[in-house]
Amino acid sequence: MHTENALFEGALMIVLGIMAQWVAWRLRLPSILLLLMTGIIVGPLTGLLHVDEMMGDLLFPFVSGAVAIILFEGGMSLRLKDIRETGAVVRNLVTIGVLVTWIITAIGAYFLLDLDVSISMLLGATLVVTGPTVIIPLLNQIRPSGRVSSVLRWEGIVIDPVGAILALLVFEEIFAVDLQEGIVIALGTLIGTLIIGLVVGVVVANVMIEFYRRYWVPENLQNAGTLMVVIGAFALSNSFQAESGLLTVTVMGIVVANQRRFNFQHIIEFKESLQVLLLATLFIMLSARLQPESLLLIASPQTLLFVALIIVVERPLAVFISTIGSGLTWKERLFISWMAPRGIVAASVASIFALELSNAGHPGANLLVPYTFAVIIGTVIVYSLTSGLVAQQLGLSERNPQGILLVGASEWVQQIAMQIQAAGFRVVLADTNQSNIELADSKGLETYLGSVISEIALDEINLSGLGRLVAMTPNSEVNALAAEHFENAFGNRNTYELRRPERDLRGGISPNIGGIPLFNDDMTYDYIQTQFMNGAQVTTMSANLFQNTPTALPLFVYDGEDELQIWTSDNPPRLMPDHRVIAFTNFNTAPETFTTTRKPVVAMS
């Protein structure tokens, strides 16, 4: 291919990929659907994109490296504290559940798709993985309550290297001389992959952390340095044992996410932007490689029946067997069984092994990719359209969640969080200050270390039970941008920020950007901080006591119906005798400056 043509096709792929994700964001659709449709249009339907000619021998090394970066970023979103109650469930899903999925899918492929045994087994192994890049946005949209969110997040990321390893074992079995040799090779591969993947992942991650902690790498090189280390560790592991690199980078991400020696927030934000580009490129690139005749195969009745088998039979059976004795409710188990969309790892693994089999002249190799894409498209459509309704019918998705995401974790914000938590509402503290987060952790508060204005925060923060954002950092711009960033998740009527000081109103961020102003006109961050330095506190009191406490300023009001209201001077709640008020007390301020806020009418009926 001429350089000019390659440049045009590469630019076209990137432009269409980013545009497809933007359209998906505007329409609130899974981006994977539009990316796949875009790839099919520019590939088999119109012939505008010739991926094999453009990329040549670099195609699958690029695909493998891109998937490695995505899995590393995914591992960085996993917190060990999130699965203290559900670790056994995740373990069972990525072991027992994988075996059940593999066997049922392989049997279905053999009987429904008329594939030979080896291709059926390989297709089954390829399709055990779920797609975290699809699951996490769906969970953020649905916000299911209970433990299902953490289970699905962990399963979606950890199962990817497991599925890749299983596919490799089956692939090697296909070329074994006999069954005995195949078993020996498979055991050796499995043991080698686990040892190399775990050891290299843990060692390299800790070495990288120490280099950054000791400032041996300047900040301007840390993003590129992390990318170098991830790709290097991935290639190193694969040089010792094929496909062990995916386990290595996933382990690296988990190690980095659960250490406190160095703050990787700026690196996470870089990886977030890179992931957007990689996902756009990968999905369009791989779907554009489909042949025109494959499209008819994807839409055939036997393929649709195969997809239905995976959704209706395989997934529920795998989940219910894996969660026996787990302590999950039947509703939680049912919802987990209705959430298993496939994604980029399944597409890339199928494409790589299909090429290897085709080069070896194996019959049926050309069917592996179209059937994989059929399952990806079918599962994404079904789960994205129905999972929200299923969660509501099961009572796992709150129509009006009352929890609060507090942005900022200074000491007085922590006091507010403790009162909200004591009242029985979920509260999450988010801050980029590691000391603030560690102090909040020690108090038993749920926390998030990172910037909430990064796109990855929407993926990493478990929004289950959260319905409002309250931004209370010292930085007015951060507060406004945080409210703006979460507007799609919570709605513009449910994002709040502290009052901005005069200096920010004159020359700061536009007043049209941000959330609803909190409390009354005096309540800027500096004002509140000064009051707390002089002995102010946060307490909870009855409505009557609040009315008779001159030094109390209201923040939140709740009642016995589990409704938590946020106080604003523009729209103060109407207090009832059974209400409880979370308020600032001991404010050293003249009462007349906030009489309209301090003395609401209590309805004594």
Secondary structure, 3 states (H helix, E strand, C coil): CCHHHHHHHHHHHHHHHHHHHHHHHHHCCCHHHHHHHHHHHHHHHCCCCCHHHHHHHHHHHHHHHHHHHHHHHHHCCCCHHHHCCCHHHHHHHCCHHHHHHHHHHHHHHHHHCCCCHHHHHHHHHHCCCCCHHHHHHHHHHHCECCCHHHHHHHHHHHHHHHHHHHHHHHHHHHCCCCHHHHHHHHHHHHHHHHHHHHHHHHHHHHHHHHHHHCCCCCHHHHHHHHHHHHHHHHHHHHHHCCCHHHHHHHHHHHHHHCCCCCCCHHHHHHHHHHHHHHHHHHHHHHHHCCCHHHHHHHCCHHHHHHHHHHHHHHHHHHHHHHCCCCCCCHHHHHHHHCCCCCCHHHHHHHHHHHHHHHHCCCCCHHHHHHHHHHHHHHHHHHHHHHHHHHHHHCCCECCCCCEEEEECCCHHHHHHHHHHHHCCCCEEEEECCHHHHHHHHHCCCEEEECCCCCHHHHHHCCCCCEEEEEECCCCHHHHHHHHHHCHHHHCHHHEEECCCCHHHHHHCCCCCCCCEECECCCCCHHHHHHHHHCCCEEEEEEHHHHHCCCCCEEEEEECCCCCEEECECCCCCCECCCCEEEEEECCCCCHHHHHHHHCCCECCC
